[in-house]
Amino acid sequence: MDTQGPAGPSAAEHRDFYWLRSFVAGGVAGCCAKTTIAPLDRVKILLQAHNHHYKHLGVFSTLCAVPKKEGYLGLYKGNGAMMIRIFPYGAIQFMAFDQYKKLIKKKLGISGHVHNLMAGSMAGITAVICTYPLDMVRARLAFQVKGEHKYTGIIHAFKTIYTKEGGFIGFYRGLMPTVVGMAPYAGFSFFTFSTLKSIGLAQAPNLLGRPSLDNPEVLVLKTHVSLLCGGLAGAIAQTISYPLDVTRRRMQLGAALPDADKCLTMVQTLKYVYRNHGLRRGLYRGLSLNYIRCIPSQAVAFTTYEFMRQLLHLN
């Protein structure tokens, strides 16, 4: 396949539309990751926001209760909006990570593991800001239960939020805790995966790595090793940022909650949740579910992205 030199048509073709191919690789990775955990995502939102139908239940009890009350498709409520959001989110995040790494190294002269942490944080924040309105709508749809629908669908939710919650600003309710929470989450996700990958390939290349499909001179992690590294990255990042995720969800749900007037700012919401529900049942409520969902999610996301990079000749 690579019989031509670096200047040949094949090499040139592989450099064409690099940003577009990187965008597609990230989008596919994000969609694959979220599709595997959609039911767990729905349950997480119901528990975090203390939905009165399920607030007395645990993670697995809620997983069983939702299909009984709403049918099995109830586990995927809000998933249409999620897929519309997650493709551009994953695409922007992974593409931005690559670009920020180059920018930080070139402009600041910072390289190594530290620039992975910085680039990951910046990429996560960029992706969040670009796709936040879609996440807002997805959260509102997922919080609804059968027979109590305030929104009939994605378009209706967009129109209702826009007309009744202050126009465009209404779509960015809870953005600050999201940004604050995303910085450590995305940063430590990329930092942990990149660190484990580089150390693994440096210390045990034959055991943990294999030649890339698109460039045999580049070593990539074997699939099972990549899954393990991605899972560890997700667990570490989620532990650090989870309280801010709870805060973000409660602020996003806004008028859908009876105590919305007590959760208007990030600090106010953190204090309210801690004072009324404590640490374990408030700020870390649903964390066990989040471990179950974030570990496979990050494992699939990083592994799929690594594979798509090879498939689309990005190495």
C-alpha positions as CSV (number, residue, x, y, z in Angstrom):
1,M,0.0,0.0,0.0
2,D,2.8,2.5,1.0
3,T,5.0,1.8,-2.0
4,Q,5.2,5.5,-2.9
5,G,7.5,8.0,-1.0
6,P,6.2,10.6,1.4
7,A,5.7,13.1,-1.4
8,G,3.5,10.7,-3.4
9,P,-0.2,11.1,-4.1
10,S,-1.1,8.7,-1.3
11,A,0.7,10.7,1.4
12,A,-0.8,13.9,0.1
13,E,-4.3,12.4,0.0
14,H,-3.9,11.3,3.6
15,R,-3.1,14.9,4.7
16,D,-6.0,16.4,2.9
17,F,-9.0,17.4,5.0
18,Y,-7.1,16.5,8.2
19,W,-9.4,18.5,10.4
20,L,-12.5,17.0,8.8
21,R,-11.3,13.5,9.3
22,S,-10.2,14.3,12.9
23,F,-13.7,15.7,13.4
24,V,-15.4,12.6,12.1
25,A,-13.2,10.3,14.2
26,G,-14.1,12.2,17.4
27,G,-17.8,12.3,16.6
28,V,-17.9,8.5,15.9
29,A,-16.0,7.8,19.1
30,G,-18.4,10.0,21.1
31,C,-21.5,8.3,19.7
32,C,-20.2,4.8,20.2
33,A,-19.4,5.6,23.8
34,K,-22.7,7.2,24.7
35,T,-24.8,4.5,22.9
36,T,-23.4,1.9,25.2
37,I,-24.5,3.7,28.4
38,A,-27.7,5.5,27.4
39,P,-29.9,3.7,30.0
40,L,-27.5,4.5,32.8
41,D,-27.4,8.1,31.7
42,R,-31.2,8.4,32.1
43,V,-31.1,6.8,35.6
44,K,-28.2,9.1,36.6
45,I,-30.3,12.3,35.8
46,L,-33.3,10.9,37.6
47,L,-31.3,10.2,40.8
48,Q,-29.2,13.4,40.7
49,A,-32.2,15.6,40.5
50,H,-34.3,13.6,43.0
51,N,-37.2,12.9,40.7
52,H,-40.1,12.2,43.1
53,H,-41.0,8.9,41.3
54,Y,-37.6,7.4,41.9
55,K,-35.9,9.4,44.7
56,H,-36.4,6.5,47.2
57,L,-34.7,4.0,44.9
58,G,-31.1,3.1,44.3
59,V,-29.3,2.7,41.0
60,F,-30.3,-0.9,40.1
61,S,-33.8,-0.5,41.5
62,T,-34.4,2.5,39.2
63,L,-33.0,0.6,36.2
64,C,-35.7,-2.0,36.9
65,A,-38.5,0.5,37.8
66,V,-38.2,2.7,34.7
67,P,-39.1,0.0,32.2
68,K,-42.1,-1.0,34.4
69,K,-43.4,2.6,34.5
70,E,-42.4,3.8,31.1
71,G,-41.6,0.8,29.0
72,Y,-38.1,-0.2,27.9
73,L,-37.8,2.8,25.6
74,G,-38.1,4.9,28.7
75,L,-34.5,4.0,29.4
76,Y,-33.5,5.8,26.2
77,K,-35.7,8.9,26.8
78,G,-33.7,12.0,25.7
79,N,-31.2,9.8,23.7
80,G,-32.2,11.4,20.4
81,A,-31.1,14.8,21.7
82,M,-28.0,13.2,23.1
83,M,-26.9,11.7,19.8
84,I,-27.5,15.1,18.1
85,R,-25.3,16.7,20.8
86,I,-22.7,14.0,21.3
87,F,-21.4,13.8,17.7
88,P,-20.3,17.5,17.5
89,Y,-19.3,17.3,21.2
90,G,-17.0,14.3,20.7
91,A,-15.8,15.7,17.3
92,I,-14.9,19.1,18.7
93,Q,-13.3,17.7,21.9
94,F,-10.9,15.3,20.2
95,M,-10.1,17.6,17.4
96,A,-9.5,20.5,19.7
97,F,-7.3,18.3,22.0
98,D,-5.0,17.7,19.0
99,Q,-4.9,21.4,18.1
100,Y,-4.5,22.7,21.6
101,K,-1.5,20.3,22.2
102,K,0.2,21.7,19.1
103,L,-0.6,25.3,20.1
104,I,0.6,24.9,23.7
105,K,3.8,23.3,22.6
106,K,4.5,25.9,20.0
107,K,3.4,29.1,21.8
108,L,4.3,28.2,25.4
109,G,7.0,25.7,24.9
110,I,5.3,23.2,27.2
111,S,5.3,19.5,26.3
112,G,5.0,16.1,28.0
113,H,2.2,15.1,30.3
114,V,1.5,18.6,31.6
115,H,0.4,19.8,28.1
116,N,-1.9,16.9,27.8
117,L,-3.6,18.0,31.0
118,M,-3.9,21.6,29.8
119,A,-5.0,20.7,26.3
120,G,-7.6,18.2,27.6
121,S,-9.1,20.8,29.9
122,M,-9.3,23.4,27.1
123,A,-10.7,20.9,24.6
124,G,-13.4,19.9,27.1
125,I,-14.4,23.5,27.8
126,T,-14.5,24.3,24.1
127,A,-16.8,21.3,23.3
128,V,-19.1,22.1,26.2
129,I,-19.6,25.7,25.2
130,C,-20.3,24.8,21.6
131,T,-22.9,22.0,22.5
132,Y,-24.4,23.1,25.8
133,P,-27.9,24.1,24.5
134,L,-28.3,20.5,23.2
135,D,-27.3,19.1,26.6
136,M,-29.8,21.4,28.3
137,V,-32.6,20.1,26.1
138,R,-31.5,16.5,26.6
139,A,-31.5,16.8,30.4
140,R,-35.0,18.3,30.4
141,L,-36.4,15.5,28.2
142,A,-34.7,12.8,30.2
143,F,-36.1,14.2,33.5
144,Q,-39.7,13.8,32.3
145,V,-41.7,10.7,33.2
146,K,-44.6,9.1,31.5
147,G,-47.9,11.1,31.9
148,E,-46.1,14.2,33.1
149,H,-44.7,15.6,29.9
150,K,-43.9,19.3,29.8
151,Y,-42.1,19.0,26.5
152,T,-43.4,16.9,23.5
153,G,-40.0,16.6,21.8
154,I,-36.7,18.2,21.0
155,I,-38.0,21.1,18.9
156,H,-40.8,21.9,21.4
157,A,-38.3,21.9,24.3
158,F,-36.1,24.4,22.4
159,K,-39.0,26.7,21.7
160,T,-40.3,26.5,25.3
161,I,-37.0,27.2,26.9
162,Y,-36.4,30.1,24.5
163,T,-39.7,31.7,25.1
164,K,-40.2,31.1,28.8
165,E,-36.7,31.2,30.2
166,G,-35.1,34.4,28.9
167,G,-34.3,33.6,25.3
168,F,-30.9,32.5,24.3
169,I,-29.5,32.9,27.9
170,G,-32.0,30.2,29.0
171,F,-30.0,27.6,27.1
172,Y,-26.9,28.3,29.1
173,R,-28.3,28.0,32.6
174,G,-25.8,26.0,34.7
175,L,-22.9,26.7,32.2
176,M,-20.5,27.9,34.8
177,P,-20.5,24.8,37.0
178,T,-20.3,22.7,33.8
179,V,-17.2,24.6,32.6
180,V,-15.6,24.4,36.1
181,G,-16.4,20.7,36.3
182,M,-15.4,19.9,32.7
183,A,-11.9,21.4,33.1
184,P,-10.7,18.8,35.6
185,Y,-12.8,16.0,34.1
186,A,-11.6,16.4,30.5
187,G,-8.1,17.4,31.6
188,F,-7.6,14.3,33.8
189,S,-9.2,12.0,31.3
190,F,-6.8,13.0,28.5
191,F,-3.9,13.3,30.9
192,T,-4.4,9.8,32.4
193,F,-5.0,8.1,29.1
194,S,-2.1,9.8,27.4
195,T,0.2,9.1,30.3
196,L,-0.7,5.4,30.6
197,K,-0.4,5.1,26.8
198,S,3.1,6.7,26.6
199,I,4.5,4.8,29.6
200,G,3.0,1.5,28.4
201,L,4.4,1.8,24.9
202,A,7.8,3.0,26.2
203,Q,8.2,0.3,28.9
204,A,6.6,-2.8,27.2
205,P,6.0,-2.0,23.5
206,N,5.8,-5.7,22.4
207,L,3.5,-6.7,25.2
208,L,1.1,-3.7,25.1
209,G,1.5,-2.3,21.7
210,R,1.2,-3.1,18.0
211,P,2.0,-1.3,14.7
212,S,-0.7,1.2,13.6
213,L,-2.8,0.1,10.6
214,D,-2.2,3.3,8.7
215,N,1.5,3.8,9.7
216,P,3.5,0.7,10.7
217,E,6.2,3.0,12.1
218,V,3.8,4.2,14.8
219,L,2.9,2.1,17.8
220,V,-0.6,2.0,19.2
221,L,-2.1,0.2,22.2
222,K,-3.6,-3.2,21.7
223,T,-7.4,-3.0,22.0
224,H,-7.8,-4.6,25.4
225,V,-5.0,-2.4,26.8
226,S,-6.6,0.7,25.3
227,L,-10.0,-0.2,26.9
228,L,-8.3,-0.6,30.3
229,C,-6.4,2.7,30.1
230,G,-9.6,4.5,29.0
231,G,-11.6,3.0,31.8
232,L,-9.0,4.1,34.4
233,A,-8.9,7.6,32.9
234,G,-12.7,7.8,33.2
235,A,-12.8,6.6,36.8
236,I,-10.1,9.1,38.0
237,A,-11.6,12.0,36.2
238,Q,-15.1,11.3,37.4
239,T,-14.1,11.1,41.0
240,I,-12.6,14.6,40.9
241,S,-15.4,16.4,39.1
242,Y,-18.6,14.6,40.2
243,P,-20.0,17.2,42.7
244,L,-19.9,19.8,40.1
245,D,-21.8,17.5,37.7
246,V,-24.6,17.2,40.3
247,T,-24.6,21.0,40.6
248,R,-24.8,21.4,36.9
249,R,-27.8,19.1,36.5
250,R,-29.8,20.7,39.2
251,M,-29.2,24.2,37.7
252,Q,-30.0,22.9,34.2
253,L,-33.4,21.4,35.3
254,G,-34.3,24.8,36.7
255,A,-38.1,25.4,36.5
256,A,-38.6,21.6,36.4
257,L,-37.7,21.4,40.1
258,P,-39.8,22.8,43.0
259,D,-36.8,24.3,44.7
260,A,-35.5,26.1,41.6
261,D,-35.3,29.4,43.3
262,K,-32.7,28.0,45.8
263,C,-30.4,26.8,43.0
264,L,-29.7,29.9,40.9
265,T,-25.9,30.0,41.2
266,M,-23.2,27.4,41.4
267,V,-22.2,28.2,45.0
268,Q,-25.8,28.5,46.1
269,T,-26.6,25.1,44.5
270,L,-23.6,23.4,46.1
271,K,-24.5,24.7,49.5
272,Y,-28.2,23.8,49.1
273,V,-27.5,20.2,48.0
274,Y,-24.9,19.7,50.7
275,R,-27.1,21.2,53.5
276,N,-30.2,19.3,52.6
277,H,-28.8,16.0,51.3
278,G,-25.2,15.8,52.6
279,L,-22.1,14.6,50.9
280,R,-22.9,10.9,50.2
281,R,-26.6,11.3,49.4
282,G,-26.3,14.8,47.8
283,L,-23.1,15.8,46.1
284,Y,-22.0,12.2,45.5
285,R,-25.5,10.7,45.0
286,G,-25.4,8.4,42.0
287,L,-21.6,8.2,41.9
288,S,-21.8,4.4,41.9
289,L,-23.8,4.6,38.8
290,N,-21.4,7.1,37.3
291,Y,-18.5,4.7,37.8
292,I,-20.5,2.0,36.0
293,R,-21.2,4.4,33.2
294,C,-18.1,6.5,32.9
295,I,-15.6,3.5,32.9
296,P,-17.1,1.8,29.8
297,S,-17.9,5.1,28.2
298,Q,-14.3,6.4,28.4
299,A,-12.9,3.0,27.5
300,V,-15.0,2.9,24.4
301,A,-14.5,6.5,23.5
302,F,-10.7,6.4,23.6
303,T,-10.4,3.0,22.0
304,T,-12.8,3.9,19.2
305,Y,-11.0,7.2,18.6
306,E,-7.6,5.4,18.4
307,F,-9.1,3.0,15.9
308,M,-10.7,5.8,13.8
309,R,-7.4,7.6,13.7
310,Q,-5.9,4.5,12.0
311,L,-8.9,4.0,9.7
312,L,-8.9,7.7,8.6
313,H,-5.1,7.9,8.3
314,L,-4.5,10.4,11.1
315,N,-1.3,8.8,12.6
